[in-house]
Amino acid sequence: MDHYEVGDTVRGSRIYAEARRITDPVVIVKTGRHKAQRVILSDNALARIERKLRWVK
């Protein structure tokens, strides 16, 4: 399944991405005290899932 439309998302445990331009990382709040980083890829951006997301029950 290809994701090319605005709003499509890619979710995985490990995602490989490349682009001509990347913004500086911005720290964002996820849950409680846990933090994450967000970057924006632009100009010919590409992302590929390298490892599937694994759920722990």
mmJSON file of the N, C-alpha and C atoms, coordinates in Angstrom:
{"data_MODEL":{"atom_site":{
"group_PDB":["ATOM","ATOM","ATOM","ATOM","ATOM","ATOM","ATOM","ATOM","ATOM","ATOM","ATOM","ATOM","ATOM","ATOM","ATOM","ATOM","ATOM","ATOM","ATOM","ATOM","ATOM","ATOM","ATOM","ATOM","ATOM","ATOM","ATOM","ATOM","ATOM","ATOM","ATOM","ATOM","ATOM","ATOM","ATOM","ATOM","ATOM","ATOM","ATOM","ATOM","ATOM","ATOM","ATOM","ATOM","ATOM","ATOM","ATOM","ATOM","ATOM","ATOM","ATOM","ATOM","ATOM","ATOM","ATOM","ATOM","ATOM","ATOM","ATOM","ATOM","ATOM","ATOM","ATOM","ATOM","ATOM","ATOM","ATOM","ATOM","ATOM","ATOM","ATOM","ATOM","ATOM","ATOM","ATOM","ATOM","ATOM","ATOM","ATOM","ATOM","ATOM","ATOM","ATOM","ATOM","ATOM","ATOM","ATOM","ATOM","ATOM","ATOM","ATOM","ATOM","ATOM","ATOM","ATOM","ATOM","ATOM","ATOM","ATOM","ATOM","ATOM","ATOM","ATOM","ATOM","ATOM","ATOM","ATOM","ATOM","ATOM","ATOM","ATOM","ATOM","ATOM","ATOM","ATOM","ATOM","ATOM","ATOM","ATOM","ATOM","ATOM","ATOM","ATOM","ATOM","ATOM","ATOM","ATOM","ATOM","ATOM","ATOM","ATOM","ATOM","ATOM","ATOM","ATOM","ATOM","ATOM","ATOM","ATOM","ATOM","ATOM","ATOM","ATOM","ATOM","ATOM","ATOM","ATOM","ATOM","ATOM","ATOM","ATOM","ATOM","ATOM","ATOM","ATOM","ATOM","ATOM","ATOM","ATOM","ATOM","ATOM","ATOM","ATOM","ATOM","ATOM","ATOM","ATOM","ATOM","ATOM","ATOM","ATOM"],
"id":[1,2,3,4,5,6,7,8,9,10,11,12,13,14,15,16,17,18,19,20,21,22,23,24,25,26,27,28,29,30,31,32,33,34,35,36,37,38,39,40,41,42,43,44,45,46,47,48,49,50,51,52,53,54,55,56,57,58,59,60,61,62,63,64,65,66,67,68,69,70,71,72,73,74,75,76,77,78,79,80,81,82,83,84,85,86,87,88,89,90,91,92,93,94,95,96,97,98,99,100,101,102,103,104,105,106,107,108,109,110,111,112,113,114,115,116,117,118,119,120,121,122,123,124,125,126,127,128,129,130,131,132,133,134,135,136,137,138,139,140,141,142,143,144,145,146,147,148,149,150,151,152,153,154,155,156,157,158,159,160,161,162,163,164,165,166,167,168,169,170,171],
"type_symbol":["N","C","C","N","C","C","N","C","C","N","C","C","N","C","C","N","C","C","N","C","C","N","C","C","N","C","C","N","C","C","N","C","C","N","C","C","N","C","C","N","C","C","N","C","C","N","C","C","N","C","C","N","C","C","N","C","C","N","C","C","N","C","C","N","C","C","N","C","C","N","C","C","N","C","C","N","C","C","N","C","C","N","C","C","N","C","C","N","C","C","N","C","C","N","C","C","N","C","C","N","C","C","N","C","C","N","C","C","N","C","C","N","C","C","N","C","C","N","C","C","N","C","C","N","C","C","N","C","C","N","C","C","N","C","C","N","C","C","N","C","C","N","C","C","N","C","C","N","C","C","N","C","C","N","C","C","N","C","C","N","C","C","N","C","C","N","C","C","N","C","C"],
"label_atom_id":["N","CA","C","N","CA","C","N","CA","C","N","CA","C","N","CA","C","N","CA","C","N","CA","C","N","CA","C","N","CA","C","N","CA","C","N","CA","C","N","CA","C","N","CA","C","N","CA","C","N","CA","C","N","CA","C","N","CA","C","N","CA","C","N","CA","C","N","CA","C","N","CA","C","N","CA","C","N","CA","C","N","CA","C","N","CA","C","N","CA","C","N","CA","C","N","CA","C","N","CA","C","N","CA","C","N","CA","C","N","CA","C","N","CA","C","N","CA","C","N","CA","C","N","CA","C","N","CA","C","N","CA","C","N","CA","C","N","CA","C","N","CA","C","N","CA","C","N","CA","C","N","CA","C","N","CA","C","N","CA","C","N","CA","C","N","CA","C","N","CA","C","N","CA","C","N","CA","C","N","CA","C","N","CA","C","N","CA","C","N","CA","C","N","CA","C","N","CA","C"],
"label_alt_id":[null,null,null,null,null,null,null,null,null,null,null,null,null,null,null,null,null,null,null,null,null,null,null,null,null,null,null,null,null,null,null,null,null,null,null,null,null,null,null,null,null,null,null,null,null,null,null,null,null,null,null,null,null,null,null,null,null,null,null,null,null,null,null,null,null,null,null,null,null,null,null,null,null,null,null,null,null,null,null,null,null,null,null,null,null,null,null,null,null,null,null,null,null,null,null,null,null,null,null,null,null,null,null,null,null,null,null,null,null,null,null,null,null,null,null,null,null,null,null,null,null,null,null,null,null,null,null,null,null,null,null,null,null,null,null,null,null,null,null,null,null,null,null,null,null,null,null,null,null,null,null,null,null,null,null,null,null,null,null,null,null,null,null,null,null,null,null,null,null,null,null],
"label_comp_id":["MET","MET","MET","ASP","ASP","ASP","HIS","HIS","HIS","TYR","TYR","TYR","GLU","GLU","GLU","VAL","VAL","VAL","GLY","GLY","GLY","ASP","ASP","ASP","THR","THR","THR","VAL","VAL","VAL","ARG","ARG","ARG","GLY","GLY","GLY","SER","SER","SER","ARG","ARG","ARG","ILE","ILE","ILE","TYR","TYR","TYR","ALA","ALA","ALA","GLU","GLU","GLU","ALA","ALA","ALA","ARG","ARG","ARG","ARG","ARG","ARG","ILE","ILE","ILE","THR","THR","THR","ASP","ASP","ASP","PRO","PRO","PRO","VAL","VAL","VAL","VAL","VAL","VAL","ILE","ILE","ILE","VAL","VAL","VAL","LYS","LYS","LYS","THR","THR","THR","GLY","GLY","GLY","ARG","ARG","ARG","HIS","HIS","HIS","LYS","LYS","LYS","ALA","ALA","ALA","GLN","GLN","GLN","ARG","ARG","ARG","VAL","VAL","VAL","ILE","ILE","ILE","LEU","LEU","LEU","SER","SER","SER","ASP","ASP","ASP","ASN","ASN","ASN","ALA","ALA","ALA","LEU","LEU","LEU","ALA","ALA","ALA","ARG","ARG","ARG","ILE","ILE","ILE","GLU","GLU","GLU","ARG","ARG","ARG","LYS","LYS","LYS","LEU","LEU","LEU","ARG","ARG","ARG","TRP","TRP","TRP","VAL","VAL","VAL","LYS","LYS","LYS"],
"label_asym_id":["A","A","A","A","A","A","A","A","A","A","A","A","A","A","A","A","A","A","A","A","A","A","A","A","A","A","A","A","A","A","A","A","A","A","A","A","A","A","A","A","A","A","A","A","A","A","A","A","A","A","A","A","A","A","A","A","A","A","A","A","A","A","A","A","A","A","A","A","A","A","A","A","A","A","A","A","A","A","A","A","A","A","A","A","A","A","A","A","A","A","A","A","A","A","A","A","A","A","A","A","A","A","A","A","A","A","A","A","A","A","A","A","A","A","A","A","A","A","A","A","A","A","A","A","A","A","A","A","A","A","A","A","A","A","A","A","A","A","A","A","A","A","A","A","A","A","A","A","A","A","A","A","A","A","A","A","A","A","A","A","A","A","A","A","A","A","A","A","A","A","A"],
"label_entity_id":["1","1","1","1","1","1","1","1","1","1","1","1","1","1","1","1","1","1","1","1","1","1","1","1","1","1","1","1","1","1","1","1","1","1","1","1","1","1","1","1","1","1","1","1","1","1","1","1","1","1","1","1","1","1","1","1","1","1","1","1","1","1","1","1","1","1","1","1","1","1","1","1","1","1","1","1","1","1","1","1","1","1","1","1","1","1","1","1","1","1","1","1","1","1","1","1","1","1","1","1","1","1","1","1","1","1","1","1","1","1","1","1","1","1","1","1","1","1","1","1","1","1","1","1","1","1","1","1","1","1","1","1","1","1","1","1","1","1","1","1","1","1","1","1","1","1","1","1","1","1","1","1","1","1","1","1","1","1","1","1","1","1","1","1","1","1","1","1","1","1","1"],
"label_seq_id":[1,1,1,2,2,2,3,3,3,4,4,4,5,5,5,6,6,6,7,7,7,8,8,8,9,9,9,10,10,10,11,11,11,12,12,12,13,13,13,14,14,14,15,15,15,16,16,16,17,17,17,18,18,18,19,19,19,20,20,20,21,21,21,22,22,22,23,23,23,24,24,24,25,25,25,26,26,26,27,27,27,28,28,28,29,29,29,30,30,30,31,31,31,32,32,32,33,33,33,34,34,34,35,35,35,36,36,36,37,37,37,38,38,38,39,39,39,40,40,40,41,41,41,42,42,42,43,43,43,44,44,44,45,45,45,46,46,46,47,47,47,48,48,48,49,49,49,50,50,50,51,51,51,52,52,52,53,53,53,54,54,54,55,55,55,56,56,56,57,57,57],
"pdbx_PDB_ins_code":[null,null,null,null,null,null,null,null,null,null,null,null,null,null,null,null,null,null,null,null,null,null,null,null,null,null,null,null,null,null,null,null,null,null,null,null,null,null,null,null,null,null,null,null,null,null,null,null,null,null,null,null,null,null,null,null,null,null,null,null,null,null,null,null,null,null,null,null,null,null,null,null,null,null,null,null,null,null,null,null,null,null,null,null,null,null,null,null,null,null,null,null,null,null,null,null,null,null,null,null,null,null,null,null,null,null,null,null,null,null,null,null,null,null,null,null,null,null,null,null,null,null,null,null,null,null,null,null,null,null,null,null,null,null,null,null,null,null,null,null,null,null,null,null,null,null,null,null,null,null,null,null,null,null,null,null,null,null,null,null,null,null,null,null,null,null,null,null,null,null,null],
"Cartn_x":[0.845,0.0,0.899,0.698,1.476,0.75,1.501,0.938,1.445,0.597,1.001,0.081,-1.001,-1.969,-1.654,-2.106,-1.927,-2.651,-1.967,-2.566,-2.248,-1.673,-1.282,-0.132,-0.113,0.937,1.63,2.864,3.651,4.023,3.742,4.011,4.851,5.914,6.769,7.68,8.397,9.336,10.607,10.954,12.13,11.804,11.962,11.631,12.862,13.211,14.327,13.768,14.38,13.886,15.055,14.835,15.844,15.147,15.822,15.268,16.396,16.124,17.119,17.235,16.106,16.119,15.405,15.998,15.423,15.468,14.346,14.32,15.096,15.429,16.068,15.082,15.56,14.656,13.968,12.685,11.894,11.403,11.627,11.177,9.673,8.933,7.491,7.133,6.008,5.534,4.664,4.917,4.098,3.099,3.516,2.625,3.353,2.725,3.31,4.664,5.688,7.031,7.837,7.255,7.97,8.03,9.182,9.388,9.739,9.599,9.975,10.499,11.003,11.482,10.722,10.546,9.858,10.756,10.889,11.567,10.642,10.813,10.022,10.964,10.652,11.425,10.767,11.56,10.987,11.922,11.407,12.138,12.576,11.719,11.996,12.183,11.251,11.335,10.883,11.497,11.198,11.268,10.32,10.338,10.01,10.683,10.486,10.523,9.626,9.6,10.697,11.606,12.661,12.302,11.501,11.071,9.634,8.789,7.376,7.196,6.14,5.782,5.29,5.814,5.449,4.702,3.541,2.707,2.978,3.106,3.315,1.99,1.51,0.233,0.42],
"Cartn_y":[-1.169,0.0,1.243,2.141,3.367,4.502,5.372,6.524,7.795,8.436,9.643,10.825,10.648,11.726,12.508,13.749,14.591,13.948,13.835,13.242,11.764,11.097,9.696,9.596,8.536,8.354,7.016,6.938,5.711,5.45,4.257,3.938,2.674,2.709,1.547,1.733,0.68,0.745,1.473,1.298,1.971,2.419,3.717,4.281,4.979,4.637,5.255,6.399,7.574,8.725,9.521,10.111,10.98,12.11,13.243,14.407,15.389,16.317,17.351,18.359,18.684,19.63,19.018,19.215,18.712,19.851,20.071,21.12,20.668,21.609,21.281,20.497,19.53,18.763,19.662,19.418,20.14,19.126,19.397,18.497,18.692,17.574,17.613,16.694,16.94,16.131,15.011,13.779,12.652,12.302,11.554,11.205,11.457,12.208,12.46,13.124,12.463,13.017,12.558,11.729,11.225,12.283,12.419,13.4,12.681,13.385,12.876,14.055,13.776,14.827,14.783,15.954,16.045,16.809,16.283,16.989,16.964,17.933,17.983,17.779,16.794,16.511,17.235,17.884,18.566,18.418,18.731,18.638,17.2,16.479,15.106,14.159,14.194,13.388,11.947,11.01,9.587,8.951,8.065,7.334,5.875,4.982,3.537,2.877,1.952,1.209,0.153,0.186,-0.821,-1.944,-1.629,-2.652,-2.376,-3.403,-3.247,-2.922,-2.177,-1.845,-3.107,-3.382,-4.583,-4.182,-4.73,-4.399,-5.364,-4.839,-5.648,-5.697,-6.904,-7.065,-7.121],
"Cartn_z":[0.0,0.0,0.0,-0.946,-1.04,-0.343,0.275,0.99,0.321,-0.464,-1.181,-0.928,-0.212,-0.003,1.268,1.33,2.508,3.69,4.817,6.005,6.173,5.155,5.299,6.297,7.098,8.095,7.897,8.383,8.371,9.818,10.332,11.734,11.791,12.586,12.753,13.945,14.298,15.403,14.967,13.697,13.148,11.73,11.449,10.146,9.588,8.354,7.65,6.821,6.904,6.149,5.602,4.423,3.839,3.096,3.024,2.341,2.05,1.159,0.846,1.99,2.617,3.734,4.931,6.121,7.364,8.381,9.084,10.098,11.332,12.188,13.462,14.321,15.115,15.984,17.007,17.228,18.217,19.242,20.524,21.589,21.782,21.775,21.988,23.149,23.787,24.902,24.347,24.76,24.336,25.444,26.444,27.549,28.866,29.739,31.054,30.952,31.49,31.475,30.275,29.407,28.247,27.151,26.549,25.5,24.192,23.095,21.789,20.978,19.79,18.913,17.608,16.996,15.71,14.743,13.521,12.435,11.229,10.354,9.136,7.957,7.122,5.92,4.756,3.911,2.752,1.558,0.394,-0.87,-1.164,-1.839,-2.278,-1.086,-0.137,1.082,0.816,1.531,1.393,2.772,3.09,4.362,4.109,4.833,4.667,6.038,6.283,7.551,7.504,8.474,8.558,9.523,10.539,11.492,11.872,11.809,12.134,13.606,13.889,15.254,15.954,17.15,17.881,19.135,19.317,20.472,21.615,22.816,24.015,24.751,25.05,25.743,27.236],
"occupancy":[1.0,1.0,1.0,1.0,1.0,1.0,1.0,1.0,1.0,1.0,1.0,1.0,1.0,1.0,1.0,1.0,1.0,1.0,1.0,1.0,1.0,1.0,1.0,1.0,1.0,1.0,1.0,1.0,1.0,1.0,1.0,1.0,1.0,1.0,1.0,1.0,1.0,1.0,1.0,1.0,1.0,1.0,1.0,1.0,1.0,1.0,1.0,1.0,1.0,1.0,1.0,1.0,1.0,1.0,1.0,1.0,1.0,1.0,1.0,1.0,1.0,1.0,1.0,1.0,1.0,1.0,1.0,1.0,1.0,1.0,1.0,1.0,1.0,1.0,1.0,1.0,1.0,1.0,1.0,1.0,1.0,1.0,1.0,1.0,1.0,1.0,1.0,1.0,1.0,1.0,1.0,1.0,1.0,1.0,1.0,1.0,1.0,1.0,1.0,1.0,1.0,1.0,1.0,1.0,1.0,1.0,1.0,1.0,1.0,1.0,1.0,1.0,1.0,1.0,1.0,1.0,1.0,1.0,1.0,1.0,1.0,1.0,1.0,1.0,1.0,1.0,1.0,1.0,1.0,1.0,1.0,1.0,1.0,1.0,1.0,1.0,1.0,1.0,1.0,1.0,1.0,1.0,1.0,1.0,1.0,1.0,1.0,1.0,1.0,1.0,1.0,1.0,1.0,1.0,1.0,1.0,1.0,1.0,1.0,1.0,1.0,1.0,1.0,1.0,1.0,1.0,1.0,1.0,1.0,1.0,1.0],
"B_iso_or_equiv":[0.0,0.0,0.0,0.0,0.0,0.0,0.0,0.0,0.0,0.0,0.0,0.0,0.0,0.0,0.0,0.0,0.0,0.0,0.0,0.0,0.0,0.0,0.0,0.0,0.0,0.0,0.0,0.0,0.0,0.0,0.0,0.0,0.0,0.0,0.0,0.0,0.0,0.0,0.0,0.0,0.0,0.0,0.0,0.0,0.0,0.0,0.0,0.0,0.0,0.0,0.0,0.0,0.0,0.0,0.0,0.0,0.0,0.0,0.0,0.0,0.0,0.0,0.0,0.0,0.0,0.0,0.0,0.0,0.0,0.0,0.0,0.0,0.0,0.0,0.0,0.0,0.0,0.0,0.0,0.0,0.0,0.0,0.0,0.0,0.0,0.0,0.0,0.0,0.0,0.0,0.0,0.0,0.0,0.0,0.0,0.0,0.0,0.0,0.0,0.0,0.0,0.0,0.0,0.0,0.0,0.0,0.0,0.0,0.0,0.0,0.0,0.0,0.0,0.0,0.0,0.0,0.0,0.0,0.0,0.0,0.0,0.0,0.0,0.0,0.0,0.0,0.0,0.0,0.0,0.0,0.0,0.0,0.0,0.0,0.0,0.0,0.0,0.0,0.0,0.0,0.0,0.0,0.0,0.0,0.0,0.0,0.0,0.0,0.0,0.0,0.0,0.0,0.0,0.0,0.0,0.0,0.0,0.0,0.0,0.0,0.0,0.0,0.0,0.0,0.0,0.0,0.0,0.0,0.0,0.0,0.0],
"pdbx_formal_charge":[null,null,null,null,null,null,null,null,null,null,null,null,null,null,null,null,null,null,null,null,null,null,null,null,null,null,null,null,null,null,null,null,null,null,null,null,null,null,null,null,null,null,null,null,null,null,null,null,null,null,null,null,null,null,null,null,null,null,null,null,null,null,null,null,null,null,null,null,null,null,null,null,null,null,null,null,null,null,null,null,null,null,null,null,null,null,null,null,null,null,null,null,null,null,null,null,null,null,null,null,null,null,null,null,null,null,null,null,null,null,null,null,null,null,null,null,null,null,null,null,null,null,null,null,null,null,null,null,null,null,null,null,null,null,null,null,null,null,null,null,null,null,null,null,null,null,null,null,null,null,null,null,null,null,null,null,null,null,null,null,null,null,null,null,null,null,null,null,null,null,null],
"auth_seq_id":[1,1,1,2,2,2,3,3,3,4,4,4,5,5,5,6,6,6,7,7,7,8,8,8,9,9,9,10,10,10,11,11,11,12,12,12,13,13,13,14,14,14,15,15,15,16,16,16,17,17,17,18,18,18,19,19,19,20,20,20,21,21,21,22,22,22,23,23,23,24,24,24,25,25,25,26,26,26,27,27,27,28,28,28,29,29,29,30,30,30,31,31,31,32,32,32,33,33,33,34,34,34,35,35,35,36,36,36,37,37,37,38,38,38,39,39,39,40,40,40,41,41,41,42,42,42,43,43,43,44,44,44,45,45,45,46,46,46,47,47,47,48,48,48,49,49,49,50,50,50,51,51,51,52,52,52,53,53,53,54,54,54,55,55,55,56,56,56,57,57,57],
"auth_comp_id":["MET","MET","MET","ASP","ASP","ASP","HIS","HIS","HIS","TYR","TYR","TYR","GLU","GLU","GLU","VAL","VAL","VAL","GLY","GLY","GLY","ASP","ASP","ASP","THR","THR","THR","VAL","VAL","VAL","ARG","ARG","ARG","GLY","GLY","GLY","SER","SER","SER","ARG","ARG","ARG","ILE","ILE","ILE","TYR","TYR","TYR","ALA","ALA","ALA","GLU","GLU","GLU","ALA","ALA","ALA","ARG","ARG","ARG","ARG","ARG","ARG","ILE","ILE","ILE","THR","THR","THR","ASP","ASP","ASP","PRO","PRO","PRO","VAL","VAL","VAL","VAL","VAL","VAL","ILE","ILE","ILE","VAL","VAL","VAL","LYS","LYS","LYS","THR","THR","THR","GLY","GLY","GLY","ARG","ARG","ARG","HIS","HIS","HIS","LYS","LYS","LYS","ALA","ALA","ALA","GLN","GLN","GLN","ARG","ARG","ARG","VAL","VAL","VAL","ILE","ILE","ILE","LEU","LEU","LEU","SER","SER","SER","ASP","ASP","ASP","ASN","ASN","ASN","ALA","ALA","ALA","LEU","LEU","LEU","ALA","ALA","ALA","ARG","ARG","ARG","ILE","ILE","ILE","GLU","GLU","GLU","ARG","ARG","ARG","LYS","LYS","LYS","LEU","LEU","LEU","ARG","ARG","ARG","TRP","TRP","TRP","VAL","VAL","VAL","LYS","LYS","LYS"],
"auth_asym_id":["A","A","A","A","A","A","A","A","A","A","A","A","A","A","A","A","A","A","A","A","A","A","A","A","A","A","A","A","A","A","A","A","A","A","A","A","A","A","A","A","A","A","A","A","A","A","A","A","A","A","A","A","A","A","A","A","A","A","A","A","A","A","A","A","A","A","A","A","A","A","A","A","A","A","A","A","A","A","A","A","A","A","A","A","A","A","A","A","A","A","A","A","A","A","A","A","A","A","A","A","A","A","A","A","A","A","A","A","A","A","A","A","A","A","A","A","A","A","A","A","A","A","A","A","A","A","A","A","A","A","A","A","A","A","A","A","A","A","A","A","A","A","A","A","A","A","A","A","A","A","A","A","A","A","A","A","A","A","A","A","A","A","A","A","A","A","A","A","A","A","A"],
"auth_atom_id":["N","CA","C","N","CA","C","N","CA","C","N","CA","C","N","CA","C","N","CA","C","N","CA","C","N","CA","C","N","CA","C","N","CA","C","N","CA","C","N","CA","C","N","CA","C","N","CA","C","N","CA","C","N","CA","C","N","CA","C","N","CA","C","N","CA","C","N","CA","C","N","CA","C","N","CA","C","N","CA","C","N","CA","C","N","CA","C","N","CA","C","N","CA","C","N","CA","C","N","CA","C","N","CA","C","N","CA","C","N","CA","C","N","CA","C","N","CA","C","N","CA","C","N","CA","C","N","CA","C","N","CA","C","N","CA","C","N","CA","C","N","CA","C","N","CA","C","N","CA","C","N","CA","C","N","CA","C","N","CA","C","N","CA","C","N","CA","C","N","CA","C","N","CA","C","N","CA","C","N","CA","C","N","CA","C","N","CA","C","N","CA","C","N","CA","C","N","CA","C"],
"pdbx_PDB_model_num":[1,1,1,1,1,1,1,1,1,1,1,1,1,1,1,1,1,1,1,1,1,1,1,1,1,1,1,1,1,1,1,1,1,1,1,1,1,1,1,1,1,1,1,1,1,1,1,1,1,1,1,1,1,1,1,1,1,1,1,1,1,1,1,1,1,1,1,1,1,1,1,1,1,1,1,1,1,1,1,1,1,1,1,1,1,1,1,1,1,1,1,1,1,1,1,1,1,1,1,1,1,1,1,1,1,1,1,1,1,1,1,1,1,1,1,1,1,1,1,1,1,1,1,1,1,1,1,1,1,1,1,1,1,1,1,1,1,1,1,1,1,1,1,1,1,1,1,1,1,1,1,1,1,1,1,1,1,1,1,1,1,1,1,1,1,1,1,1,1,1,1]
}}}
